[in-house]
């Protein structure tokens, strides 16, 4: 589930603890469940990473990137249920990877701390990539511009290059990186655009509304540290709930009265094998 706001919250949550710290150990935590993808093998990874300093923690799309002073970087993709944690995990049996770090504190006294990757379903990935592979994986041939860096002109260029339902287009990471199913529904609701509207037939004003709604929704979600849904899986770095789920207008609110128009029930249908939520009054389906 983690999308751009949740992954950005993860990065901000661990950044101070990891930046400038030296990596003294990486270990795979004992877990009885499906193993995550770890590349390269743990033995090779340890040989390449131990003793290195983490010089930056950043986000690219829905991935956490920990850059090392060697030029290599850990790329952590949470996918459905992955979390980056400093505090106690939701449960210990789904801890996957531990990074042990040492860094200077006040008075130049070194203190050891740990950062963990936790993943209930085991769909997440942890990769240590050399700089050249990182550039390929994270480059513009694989991922589109970050959703928070989009402009109205760039939206027109990207959406105008395809002919598909706009909700489906928003999920295409090659067009725009970072938006997932939850925030796509919320963005289109705020834009007043039906999820099935064709991208190549959107008006200039509709695209401007998508541009405004994307920045507003994603920045607000980051401010509230993401959305923790009913399954409780997503948590911030200190194992606390996000707060933006309380501001959702349509996502996972099927049959509830739309809070925007205060009347029409929120509807749900399936697009590209994903649930789409919208208000039929606020987001009228026009002849597209």
Backbone as numpy.savetxt, mean C-alpha at the origin, in Angstrom:
# Nx Ny Nz CAx CAy CAz Cx Cy Cz
-4.50 -6.59 1.58 -5.29 -5.38 1.58 -4.45 -4.11 1.58
-3.26 -4.08 2.23 -2.55 -2.80 2.33 -2.40 -2.11 0.98
-2.88 -0.86 0.92 -2.74 -0.04 -0.28 -1.81 1.12 0.06
-1.75 2.10 -0.80 -0.79 3.19 -0.61 -0.84 3.80 0.79
-1.99 4.17 1.35 -1.99 4.79 2.68 -1.46 3.87 3.77
-1.80 2.58 3.71 -1.33 1.65 4.73 0.17 1.43 4.62
0.69 1.29 3.40 2.12 1.07 3.23 2.89 2.34 3.60
2.37 3.49 3.24 3.01 4.75 3.65 3.05 4.86 5.17
1.98 4.43 5.83 1.96 4.43 7.30 3.01 3.48 7.87
3.15 2.30 7.25 4.19 1.36 7.69 5.57 2.01 7.61
5.85 2.65 6.48 7.17 3.26 6.28 7.41 4.36 7.31
6.44 5.23 7.50 6.60 6.30 8.47 6.75 5.75 9.88
6.10 4.61 10.14 6.17 4.03 11.47 7.52 3.45 11.83
8.25 2.95 10.83 9.54 2.33 11.12 10.73 3.21 10.74
10.49 4.31 10.02 11.60 5.08 9.42 12.62 5.53 10.46
12.17 6.12 11.53 13.11 6.64 12.53 13.93 5.53 13.17
13.30 4.37 13.37 13.98 3.26 14.03 15.04 2.61 13.14
14.85 2.64 11.83 15.76 1.89 10.96 16.80 2.76 10.26
16.49 4.02 10.00 17.40 4.86 9.22 18.67 5.14 10.02
19.80 4.82 9.44 21.08 5.00 10.09 21.50 3.83 10.97
20.65 2.81 11.09 20.96 1.67 11.93 21.73 0.62 11.13
22.57 -0.13 11.84 23.38 -1.18 11.23 22.68 -2.53 11.43
22.67 -3.32 10.36 21.98 -4.60 10.39 22.92 -5.67 10.96
22.56 -6.24 12.12 23.42 -7.23 12.76 22.89 -8.65 12.61
21.62 -8.79 12.23 21.10 -10.14 12.01 19.81 -10.06 11.20
19.57 -11.09 10.41 18.27 -11.31 9.75 17.94 -12.76 9.99
16.77 -13.03 10.50 16.40 -14.42 10.75 14.98 -14.68 10.29
14.73 -15.91 9.90 13.37 -16.36 9.59 12.74 -16.86 10.88
11.59 -16.31 11.22 10.91 -16.71 12.45 10.23 -18.06 12.24
10.22 -18.90 13.25 9.51 -20.18 13.10 8.02 -19.94 12.91
7.47 -20.52 11.84 6.06 -20.31 11.52 5.52 -21.60 10.92
4.42 -22.14 11.45 3.89 -23.40 10.95 3.07 -23.26 9.68
2.89 -22.04 9.21 1.98 -21.78 8.08 2.75 -21.69 6.76
2.01 -21.45 5.72 2.58 -21.29 4.39 3.74 -20.30 4.42
4.92 -20.68 3.89 6.06 -19.76 3.92 5.91 -18.61 2.93
6.46 -17.47 3.29 6.46 -16.34 2.36 7.58 -16.53 1.34
7.55 -15.74 0.29 8.63 -15.75 -0.70 9.79 -14.92 -0.15
10.96 -15.54 -0.01 12.16 -14.87 0.46 13.24 -15.07 -0.58
13.76 -13.96 -1.14 14.74 -14.00 -2.21 15.87 -13.02 -1.92
17.14 -13.48 -2.03 17.63 -14.83 -2.29 17.43 -15.72 -1.04
18.10 -16.85 -0.98 17.98 -17.70 0.20 18.47 -16.93 1.42
18.03 -17.38 2.59 18.40 -16.68 3.81 19.92 -16.62 3.99
20.61 -17.69 3.66 22.07 -17.71 3.82 22.74 -16.67 2.93
22.31 -16.59 1.68 22.88 -15.60 0.75 22.49 -14.19 1.18
21.24 -14.03 1.56 20.76 -12.72 2.01 21.58 -12.21 3.19
21.83 -13.07 4.16 22.61 -12.67 5.34 24.03 -12.27 4.94
24.62 -13.02 4.04 25.98 -12.71 3.60 26.06 -11.33 2.95
25.02 -10.98 2.21 25.01 -9.70 1.48 24.61 -8.51 2.35
23.83 -8.78 3.41 23.23 -7.67 4.14 23.83 -7.39 5.51
24.32 -8.41 6.20 24.78 -8.19 7.57 25.98 -7.24 7.60
25.93 -6.33 8.57 26.96 -5.32 8.69 26.69 -4.06 7.90
25.70 -4.10 7.02 25.34 -2.93 6.23 24.43 -1.99 7.02
24.45 -0.73 6.62 23.62 0.29 7.26 22.42 0.62 6.39
21.27 0.74 7.02 20.08 1.17 6.29 20.13 2.69 6.17
20.18 3.18 4.95 20.35 4.61 4.73 19.03 5.31 4.44
17.99 4.57 4.10 16.69 5.19 3.81 15.59 4.15 3.89
14.42 4.62 4.31 13.19 3.80 4.27 12.17 4.59 3.48
11.65 4.00 2.42 10.72 4.73 1.57 9.68 3.77 1.03
8.70 4.35 0.37 7.63 3.57 -0.25 7.68 3.74 -1.75
7.41 2.67 -2.48 7.17 2.74 -3.92 5.92 1.94 -4.18
4.85 2.64 -4.59 3.55 2.00 -4.81 3.09 1.34 -3.51
2.92 0.00 -3.53 2.48 -0.71 -2.33 3.60 -1.52 -1.71
4.83 -1.06 -1.88 6.00 -1.77 -1.37 6.80 -0.90 -0.42
7.36 -1.53 0.60 8.30 -0.89 1.52 9.71 -1.16 1.01
10.54 -0.12 0.94 11.91 -0.27 0.47 12.86 0.21 1.56
13.78 -0.67 1.95 14.84 -0.34 2.90 16.16 -0.35 2.14
16.72 0.84 1.91 17.94 0.96 1.12 19.16 0.80 2.00
20.13 0.01 1.52 21.38 -0.23 2.24 22.50 0.63 1.66
23.54 0.80 2.47 24.67 1.61 2.01 25.45 0.94 0.89
25.17 -0.31 0.60 25.82 -1.02 -0.51 25.16 -0.70 -1.85
23.98 -0.07 -1.81 23.20 0.17 -3.02 22.09 -0.84 -3.20
22.20 -1.99 -2.53 21.12 -2.97 -2.55 19.96 -2.49 -1.67
18.83 -3.16 -1.76 17.67 -2.75 -0.96 16.77 -3.94 -0.70
16.22 -3.97 0.51 15.12 -4.88 0.80 13.84 -4.30 0.22
13.11 -5.12 -0.52 11.81 -4.73 -1.06 10.78 -5.65 -0.42
9.91 -5.08 0.39 8.90 -5.86 1.11 7.54 -5.53 0.53
6.87 -6.55 0.03 5.53 -6.37 -0.54 4.52 -7.05 0.38
3.71 -6.28 1.12 2.79 -6.88 2.09 1.69 -7.73 1.48
1.27 -7.36 0.27 0.13 -8.02 -0.39 -1.09 -8.01 0.51
-1.69 -9.17 0.79 -3.00 -9.16 1.44 -2.96 -8.86 2.94
-2.02 -9.46 3.66 -2.06 -9.35 5.13 -0.72 -9.03 5.76
0.26 -8.59 4.99 1.57 -8.31 5.54 1.63 -7.01 6.32
2.45 -7.00 7.38 2.64 -5.81 8.22 4.12 -5.65 8.54
4.56 -4.39 8.67 5.88 -4.08 9.23 5.66 -3.57 10.64
6.35 -4.18 11.61 6.04 -3.93 13.01 7.29 -3.58 13.82
7.09 -2.67 14.77 8.07 -2.41 15.82 7.58 -2.95 17.15
6.26 -2.98 17.34 5.67 -3.42 18.59 5.25 -4.86 18.54
4.54 -5.29 19.56 4.06 -6.66 19.64 3.18 -6.98 18.44
3.29 -8.20 17.89 2.49 -8.56 16.72 1.05 -8.89 17.10
0.13 -8.92 16.14 -1.24 -9.37 16.43 -1.25 -10.78 17.04
-0.34 -11.63 16.57 -0.10 -12.94 17.19 1.31 -13.36 16.80
2.01 -14.12 17.65 3.41 -14.46 17.36 3.60 -15.52 16.28
2.59 -16.38 16.06 2.80 -17.49 15.14 2.90 -17.08 13.68
2.50 -15.85 13.35 2.59 -15.41 11.96 3.72 -14.41 11.72
4.64 -14.30 12.68 5.87 -13.54 12.43 6.69 -14.30 11.39
7.25 -13.56 10.43 7.97 -14.22 9.33 9.46 -13.91 9.31
9.80 -12.61 9.36 11.20 -12.19 9.26 11.48 -11.18 10.36
12.66 -11.31 10.97 13.12 -10.32 11.95 14.43 -9.72 11.47
14.48 -8.38 11.44 15.72 -7.66 11.21 16.20 -7.13 12.57
17.41 -7.47 12.97 17.98 -6.95 14.22 18.96 -5.84 13.86
18.76 -4.71 14.49 19.49 -3.50 14.14 20.17 -2.91 15.35
21.29 -2.24 15.11 21.97 -1.48 16.16 22.23 -0.10 15.60
21.90 0.92 16.40 22.11 2.29 15.94 22.45 3.20 17.09
23.13 4.30 16.82 23.49 5.23 17.89 22.27 5.95 18.43
22.20 6.03 19.74 21.14 6.79 20.40 21.77 8.04 21.02
21.00 8.74 21.84 21.53 9.92 22.51 22.76 9.52 23.32
23.81 10.33 23.21 25.06 10.02 23.90 25.90 8.98 23.18
25.50 8.64 21.94 26.23 7.69 21.11 26.31 6.29 21.74
25.30 5.92 22.51 25.22 4.58 23.06 24.40 3.73 22.09
24.96 2.62 21.66 24.24 1.79 20.70 23.22 0.91 21.42
22.04 0.83 20.83 20.97 0.02 21.39 20.41 -0.88 20.30
20.23 -2.15 20.63 19.68 -3.09 19.65 18.16 -2.98 19.65
17.59 -3.02 18.45 16.14 -3.06 18.29 15.80 -3.98 17.13
14.53 -4.35 17.04 14.11 -5.27 15.97 12.95 -4.67 15.19
12.89 -5.03 13.91 11.75 -4.76 13.05 11.31 -6.11 12.49
10.00 -6.34 12.47 9.47 -7.62 12.03 8.55 -7.45 10.82
8.54 -8.51 10.00 7.50 -8.65 8.98 6.58 -9.76 9.43
5.30 -9.44 9.54 4.26 -10.36 9.99 3.29 -10.56 8.84
2.84 -11.79 8.62 1.94 -12.04 7.48 1.07 -13.26 7.78
-0.20 -13.02 8.00 -1.11 -14.11 8.36 -1.28 -15.11 7.22
-1.49 -14.64 6.00 -1.79 -15.54 4.89 -0.55 -16.03 4.15
0.58 -15.40 4.36 1.81 -15.86 3.73 1.93 -15.52 2.27
1.21 -14.49 1.80 1.28 -14.09 0.40 2.32 -13.00 0.14
2.85 -12.43 1.22 3.82 -11.35 1.08 5.17 -11.85 0.58
6.01 -10.90 0.17 7.34 -11.24 -0.33 8.37 -10.32 0.30
9.55 -10.87 0.54 10.71 -10.09 1.00 11.86 -10.42 0.07
12.37 -9.39 -0.59 13.47 -9.59 -1.54 14.61 -8.63 -1.22
15.83 -9.11 -1.34 17.01 -8.25 -1.29 17.53 -8.14 -2.71
17.46 -6.94 -3.28 17.80 -6.75 -4.69 19.00 -5.82 -4.85
19.92 -6.15 -5.74 20.96 -5.20 -6.08 20.36 -3.98 -6.78
21.11 -2.90 -6.82 20.59 -1.63 -7.33 20.01 -1.76 -8.73
20.70 -2.51 -9.62 20.22 -2.59 -11.00 18.90 -3.34 -11.10
18.71 -4.38 -10.28 17.44 -5.10 -10.29 16.33 -4.26 -9.67
16.68 -3.49 -8.66 15.70 -2.60 -8.03 15.18 -1.59 -9.05
16.07 -1.04 -9.85 15.67 -0.06 -10.87 14.71 -0.68 -11.88
14.94 -1.95 -12.23 14.06 -2.62 -13.18 12.70 -2.89 -12.55
12.69 -3.45 -11.35 11.44 -3.83 -10.69 10.59 -2.62 -10.35
11.24 -1.55 -9.92 10.51 -0.37 -9.47 10.39 0.70 -10.54
10.95 0.45 -11.72 11.00 1.45 -12.77 9.67 1.64 -13.48
9.65 2.59 -14.40 8.42 2.99 -15.07 7.91 1.96 -16.07
8.73 0.96 -16.43 8.22 -0.08 -17.32 7.35 -1.08 -16.56
7.51 -1.15 -15.25 6.73 -2.07 -14.42 5.61 -1.36 -13.66
5.87 -0.15 -13.22 4.92 0.58 -12.39 4.69 1.97 -12.97
3.44 2.42 -12.90 3.12 3.76 -13.35 3.54 4.79 -12.33
3.24 6.07 -12.58 3.55 7.11 -11.61 2.82 6.87 -10.30
3.43 7.30 -9.21 2.78 7.16 -7.92 1.50 7.98 -7.89
0.47 7.42 -7.27 -0.84 8.08 -7.25 -0.79 9.46 -6.61
0.10 9.67 -5.64 0.20 10.97 -4.99 1.01 11.97 -5.80
1.62 11.52 -6.87 2.40 12.42 -7.72 1.68 12.73 -9.03
0.48 12.24 -9.19 -0.27 12.48 -10.41 -0.76 13.92 -10.49
-0.91 14.40 -11.71 -1.53 15.70 -12.00 -2.71 15.46 -12.92
-3.54 16.48 -13.10 -4.69 16.33 -14.00 -4.23 16.00 -15.42
-3.16 16.65 -15.87 -2.65 16.36 -17.21 -2.16 14.92 -17.32
-1.50 14.44 -16.29 -1.00 13.07 -16.32 -2.15 12.08 -16.25
-3.18 12.39 -15.47 -4.37 11.54 -15.45 -4.99 11.47 -16.85
-5.11 12.59 -17.53 -5.69 12.59 -18.88 -4.86 11.72 -19.82
-3.55 11.84 -19.71 -2.67 11.05 -20.57 -2.79 9.57 -20.27
-2.77 9.19 -18.99 -2.79 7.78 -18.62 -4.15 7.13 -18.90
-5.23 7.79 -18.47 -6.55 7.21 -18.67 -6.99 7.26 -20.13
-6.55 8.28 -20.85 -6.92 8.39 -22.25 -6.24 7.38 -23.14
-5.22 6.71 -22.61 -4.47 5.75 -23.42 -5.11 4.37 -23.44
-6.17 4.18 -22.63 -6.84 2.88 -22.57 -8.34 3.09 -22.71
-9.05 2.02 -23.02 -10.51 2.05 -23.11 -11.06 0.92 -22.26
-11.33 1.23 -21.01 -11.82 0.21 -20.07 -12.59 0.91 -18.96
-13.36 0.19 -18.16 -14.06 0.82 -17.06 -13.07 1.51 -16.11
-13.43 2.70 -15.66 -12.49 3.51 -14.90 -12.05 2.83 -13.60
-12.95 2.12 -12.94 -12.56 1.43 -11.70 -11.48 0.39 -11.98
-11.62 -0.35 -13.07 -10.63 -1.36 -13.44 -9.30 -0.68 -13.76
-9.34 0.45 -14.43 -8.12 1.17 -14.78 -7.37 1.65 -13.54
-8.11 2.10 -12.53 -7.46 2.60 -11.32 -6.69 1.50 -10.59
-7.07 0.25 -10.82 -6.38 -0.86 -10.17 -5.15 -1.32 -10.93
-4.95 -0.81 -12.13 -3.82 -1.23 -12.97 -2.57 -0.48 -12.52
-1.66 -1.19 -11.87 -0.46 -0.55 -11.32 0.49 -0.04 -12.40
0.33 -0.51 -13.61 1.15 0.02 -14.71 0.68 1.39 -15.15
-0.59 1.70 -14.91 -1.11 3.02 -15.25 -0.86 4.02 -14.12
-1.25 3.65 -12.92 -1.09 4.49 -11.74 -0.77 3.55 -10.58
0.29 3.85 -9.85 0.76 2.93 -8.81 0.26 3.33 -7.43
-0.26 2.34 -6.70 -0.58 2.54 -5.30 -2.04 2.40 -4.92
-2.95 2.56 -5.88 -4.39 2.49 -5.59 -4.85 1.04 -5.67
-5.63 0.62 -4.69 -6.21 -0.72 -4.70 -7.73 -0.64 -4.66
-8.36 -1.75 -4.36 -9.80 -1.87 -4.49 -10.57 -0.92 -3.57
-10.13 -0.83 -2.32 -10.83 0.02 -1.36 -10.82 1.48 -1.81
-9.62 2.01 -2.03 -9.52 3.44 -2.31 -10.02 3.81 -3.70
-10.00 2.86 -4.64 -10.59 3.14 -5.95 -12.09 3.42 -5.82
-12.79 2.62 -5.00 -14.22 2.86 -4.79 -14.45 4.21 -4.12
-13.64 4.54 -3.13 -13.82 5.81 -2.42 -13.49 7.01 -3.32
-12.46 6.89 -4.14 -12.07 7.98 -5.04 -13.18 8.25 -6.05
-13.74 7.20 -6.64 -14.78 7.40 -7.65 -16.06 7.94 -7.01
-16.34 7.54 -5.79 -17.52 8.11 -5.12 -17.33 9.60 -4.90
-16.19 10.00 -4.40 -15.96 11.43 -4.19 -15.96 12.19 -5.51
-15.55 11.52 -6.60 -15.54 12.15 -7.92 -16.93 12.22 -8.55
-17.88 11.44 -8.03 -19.21 11.39 -8.63 -19.25 10.67 -9.96
-18.38 9.69 -10.14 -18.24 8.99 -11.42 -18.61 7.52 -11.23
-19.41 7.00 -12.13 -19.82 5.59 -12.07 -18.61 4.71 -12.34
-18.45 3.62 -11.61 -17.28 2.75 -11.79 -17.13 2.15 -13.19
-18.25 2.07 -13.93 -18.18 1.49 -15.27 -17.97 2.53 -16.37
-17.83 3.79 -16.01 -17.58 4.82 -17.02 -16.30 4.51 -17.80
-16.34 4.67 -19.11 -15.18 4.36 -19.95 -14.11 5.42 -19.79
-12.88 4.99 -19.62 -11.78 5.93 -19.40 -11.57 6.87 -20.58
-11.73 6.35 -21.79 -11.46 7.18 -22.96 -12.61 8.13 -23.28
-13.69 8.09 -22.47 -14.81 8.99 -22.69 -15.04 9.93 -21.50
-14.13 9.93 -20.56 -14.25 10.84 -19.43 -14.02 12.27 -19.90
-14.77 13.20 -19.35 -14.60 14.61 -19.69 -13.41 15.18 -18.94
-12.98 16.35 -19.39 -11.89 17.04 -18.70 -12.25 17.28 -17.24
-13.48 17.70 -16.99 -13.89 17.99 -15.62 -13.93 16.72 -14.78
-14.36 15.61 -15.34 -14.37 14.35 -14.60 -12.95 13.94 -14.20
-12.02 14.09 -15.10 -10.63 13.74 -14.80 -10.06 14.67 -13.73
-10.42 15.93 -13.79 -9.98 16.86 -12.74 -10.54 16.45 -11.37
-11.78 15.94 -11.37 -12.36 15.49 -10.11 -11.64 14.24 -9.59
-11.26 13.34 -10.49 -10.48 12.17 -10.07 -9.15 12.60 -9.47
-8.51 13.56 -10.11 -7.23 14.07 -9.62 -7.38 14.65 -8.20
-8.40 15.48 -8.01 -8.63 16.08 -6.68 -9.00 15.03 -5.66
-9.88 14.12 -6.03 -10.35 13.11 -5.09 -9.22 12.17 -4.67
-8.36 11.81 -5.61 -7.25 10.91 -5.29 -6.36 11.52 -4.22
-5.94 12.76 -4.41 -5.08 13.40 -3.42 -5.79 13.52 -2.07
-7.05 13.95 -2.09 -7.78 14.14 -0.84 -7.93 12.82 -0.08
-8.44 11.80 -0.76 -8.71 10.52 -0.11 -7.42 9.90 0.42
-6.38 9.84 -0.39 -5.15 9.18 0.03 -4.45 9.95 1.15
-4.43 11.27 1.06 -3.79 12.06 2.12 -4.56 11.97 3.44
-5.89 11.96 3.36 -6.69 11.79 4.58 -6.47 10.41 5.18
-6.42 9.39 4.33 -6.21 8.03 4.83 -4.84 7.90 5.50
-3.83 8.55 4.94 -2.51 8.54 5.57 -2.57 9.27 6.92
-3.27 10.38 6.96 -3.38 11.15 8.21 -4.00 10.31 9.32
-4.95 9.45 8.95 -5.60 8.58 9.93 -4.91 7.22 10.03
-3.73 7.08 9.41 -2.90 5.87 9.48 -3.59 4.64 8.90
-4.31 4.84 7.79 -4.86 3.73 7.04 -6.20 3.24 7.56
-6.67 2.17 6.94 -8.00 1.61 7.23 -7.85 0.20 7.80
-8.40 -0.01 8.98 -8.46 -1.35 9.56 -9.89 -1.86 9.37
-10.05 -2.90 8.56 -11.37 -3.41 8.22 -11.87 -4.39 9.29
-13.01 -4.99 9.02 -13.66 -5.84 10.01 -12.83 -7.03 10.45
-11.93 -7.54 9.58 -11.12 -8.68 9.97 -9.97 -8.30 10.89
-9.75 -6.97 11.05 -8.73 -6.49 11.98 -7.31 -6.76 11.57
-7.08 -7.18 10.33 -5.73 -7.59 9.93 -4.76 -6.42 9.89
-5.15 -5.32 9.25 -4.19 -4.22 9.11 -3.97 -3.51 10.44
-2.69 -3.30 10.77 -2.29 -2.58 11.98 -1.11 -1.69 11.62
-0.91 -0.61 12.38 0.27 0.22 12.13 1.50 -0.42 12.77
2.64 0.27 12.73 3.89 -0.33 13.19 3.89 -0.65 14.67
3.01 0.00 15.43 2.91 -0.27 16.87 1.73 -1.18 17.19
1.22 -1.88 16.19 0.12 -2.84 16.35 -1.16 -2.15 16.83
-1.43 -0.96 16.28 -2.65 -0.23 16.59 -3.51 -0.12 15.33
-4.83 -0.02 15.52 -5.75 0.15 14.39 -5.49 1.45 13.65
-5.69 1.42 12.33 -5.84 2.67 11.60 -7.20 3.27 11.92
-7.45 4.49 11.42 -8.71 5.15 11.74 -9.56 5.55 10.55
-9.06 5.35 9.32 -9.80 5.89 8.18 -11.03 5.08 7.82
-11.14 3.87 8.33 -12.34 3.07 8.05 -13.61 3.77 8.52
-13.49 4.63 9.49 -14.65 5.36 10.00 -15.11 6.46 9.05
-14.28 6.78 8.06 -14.63 7.82 7.09 -15.05 7.26 5.74
-15.05 5.94 5.60 -15.46 5.35 4.32 -16.90 5.74 3.99
-17.12 6.12 2.74 -18.47 6.48 2.28 -19.21 5.30 1.66
-18.50 4.48 0.90 -19.18 3.39 0.19 -18.54 2.03 0.39
-17.24 1.98 0.60 -16.57 0.67 0.62 -17.11 -0.20 1.75
-17.52 -1.41 1.39 -18.04 -2.40 2.33 -19.27 -1.90 3.09
-20.06 -1.03 2.43 -21.27 -0.48 3.07 -22.53 -0.82 2.26
-22.52 -1.96 1.64 -23.66 -2.36 0.80 -24.97 -2.26 1.59
-25.96 -1.63 0.94 -27.32 -1.43 1.46 -27.42 -0.37 2.54
-26.31 0.18 3.01 -26.39 1.30 3.95 -26.80 2.56 3.18
-27.50 3.50 3.81 -27.80 4.76 3.14 -26.51 5.52 2.82
-26.43 6.04 1.61 -25.25 6.80 1.22 -25.13 8.04 2.11
-24.00 8.26 2.78 -23.87 9.44 3.64 -23.71 10.74 2.87
-23.43 10.64 1.55 -23.27 11.86 0.75 -24.61 12.44 0.33
-25.49 11.58 -0.20 -26.80 12.09 -0.62 -27.88 11.81 0.42
-27.51 11.07 1.48 -28.40 10.83 2.62 -29.69 10.15 2.19
-29.53 9.10 1.42 -30.76 8.43 1.01 -30.56 7.14 0.25
-29.98 7.22 -0.93 -29.85 6.04 -1.78 -28.97 4.99 -1.11
-29.35 3.71 -1.21 -28.51 2.66 -0.61 -27.27 2.40 -1.46
-26.18 2.15 -0.79 -24.94 1.81 -1.47 -25.11 0.44 -2.13
-24.63 0.32 -3.36 -24.72 -0.92 -4.11 -23.34 -1.55 -4.29
-23.36 -2.85 -4.54 -22.14 -3.63 -4.76 -22.30 -4.48 -6.01
-21.27 -4.55 -6.83 -21.21 -5.50 -7.92 -19.76 -5.88 -8.15
-19.53 -6.84 -9.01 -18.18 -7.37 -9.20 -17.62 -6.87 -10.53
-16.40 -6.34 -10.46 -15.67 -5.92 -11.65 -14.29 -6.56 -11.60
-13.91 -7.20 -12.67 -12.58 -7.82 -12.75 -12.30 -8.66 -11.51
-13.32 -9.38 -11.07 -13.24 -10.30 -9.92 -13.02 -9.58 -8.60
-13.33 -8.30 -8.56 -13.20 -7.53 -7.32 -14.53 -6.84 -7.01
-14.83 -6.71 -5.74 -16.08 -6.05 -5.33 -15.96 -4.55 -5.51
-16.96 -3.98 -6.15 -17.04 -2.53 -6.34 -18.25 -2.01 -5.59
-18.06 -0.91 -4.85 -19.14 -0.28 -4.09 -19.35 1.14 -4.63
-20.62 1.54 -4.77 -20.91 2.87 -5.30 -22.33 3.27 -4.91
-22.62 4.55 -5.05 -23.97 5.06 -4.82 -24.62 5.34 -6.17
-25.73 4.69 -6.51 -26.35 4.90 -7.82 -26.94 6.30 -7.99
-27.17 7.04 -6.90 -27.67 8.40 -7.01 -26.53 9.40 -7.21
-25.45 9.25 -6.45 -24.31 10.17 -6.57 -23.46 9.88 -7.78
-23.45 8.62 -8.21 -22.58 8.19 -9.30 -23.45 7.60 -10.42
-24.21 8.46 -11.06 -25.15 8.01 -12.08 -24.42 7.43 -13.28
-24.99 6.34 -13.80 -24.43 5.73 -14.99 -24.98 6.44 -16.21
-24.09 7.10 -16.92 -24.51 7.85 -18.10 -24.20 7.06 -19.36
-24.60 7.56 -20.48 -24.33 6.88 -21.77 -22.89 7.08 -22.14
-22.06 6.15 -21.71 -20.63 6.28 -21.92 -20.20 5.58 -23.20
